[in-house]
Amino acid sequence: MNWYAVHTKPRQENVAQTSLEREGLTTFFPKLRRRRTIRRVRKWVINPLFPGYLFARFDADRQARLVKYANGVINIVSFGGKPALVEEALLDQIRAHAEQDVVTVQPTRFQPGEAVEIQAGPLRGLQGIFEREMSDSERVIILLDTLAKGARVEIPRELLEKVS
């Protein structure tokens, strides 16, 4: 028995997982937990790590038809007409970073003096130097590298990315 990627119907990964498990198959449906701003409120949200896909362990010769016709499933990911194997080591690496199949993404930590670039909003594309975090740790202060040399700007952390 090997692991395979299963393509699911949009937003029906849970339906497919339940259907496959009901048939006695082992599944792995990793999720991603991260902070998002929804209607100006910062919340933790959980979404699929690979939207539209989950992993199932089965014998492709004997159980492929069962998987293809399970509720919520579109097909088995295949190449050249054969189901594509997923290495168990890859799934083990995902599990190693997950707690109860949920991977949590922590916000990027910046060090004072690091070069950063604003990725969204009206200041998108401007570069500056990271100065410090604000007390709520969701916002940071950077020194913009603009015509007004050294202008301090308070900005949400999620809008920044390190400059390589």
C-alpha positions, -999 to +999 in steps of 0.1 A: +000+000+000+013+034-010+004+070-005-013+089-033-026+125-037-063+127-042-079+156-060-111+167-043-141+188-054-137+225-043-140+229-006-150+192-001-118+179+013-135+170+046-163+152+027-137+132+007-117+124+038-148+111+057-159+091+027-125+074+022-121+067+059-156+051+059-142+027+033-113+018+056-086+038+040-059+058+059-060+095+050-039+126+057-054+160+053-029+187+065-042+221+074-026+255+077-032+278+107-023+315+103-032+349+114-055+368+090-072+402+091-109+397+085-130+428+086-102+447+104-100+420+131-069+398+135-080+361+138-064+327+136-079+308+106-075+272+095-075+263+059-062+233+039-025+233+034-031+220-001-065+233-012-084+207-033-061+178-023-056+152+004-035+121+008-047+086+010-030+053+015-043+024-006-035-003-031-039+014-065-045-019-084-074-030-061-088+002-047-083+030-073-119+027-085-132+029-049-112+061-044-122+078-077-159+073-070-159+083-033-180+114-023-161+146-028-133+131-049-126+143-085-098+119-093-064+105-082-034+126-092-019+107-121+010+109-146+009+090-178-023+073-167-008+059-136-015+072-100+015+092-088+031+079-057+037+103-028+068+095-007+060+087+029+091+107+039+074+139+025+043+133+045+064+126+076+081+159+072+047+177+071+036+157+102+068+167+120+058+204+116+021+198+125+002+193+156-030+172+151-025+177+113-024+215+116+007+234+106+009+268+123+027+296+105+043+322+128+048+357+116+082+365+103+106+379+129+127+409+119+159+421+135+166+458+140+186+470+110+173+445+085+163+457+051+126+452+044+101+460+016+064+468+019+044+442-001+009+457-002-010+489+004-003+524-007+034+522+002+039+490-018+074+486-032+091+510-009+121+498+010+132+506+045+150+495+076+133+476+103+135+496+136+113+478+162+081+461+170+052+479+186+037+467+219+009+447+203+035+429+181+012+430+151+026+464+140+062+474+135+081+506+128+104+510+098+125+538+086+116+544+050+143+549+024+126+577+004+131+613-005+123+622+032+153+602+045+146+584+076+108+589+077+093+566+104+063+546+094+041+523+116+029+494+095+013+459+100+040+432+101+022+411+075+028+437+048+066+434+052+091+410+036+129+408+041+150+421+012+175+395+001 
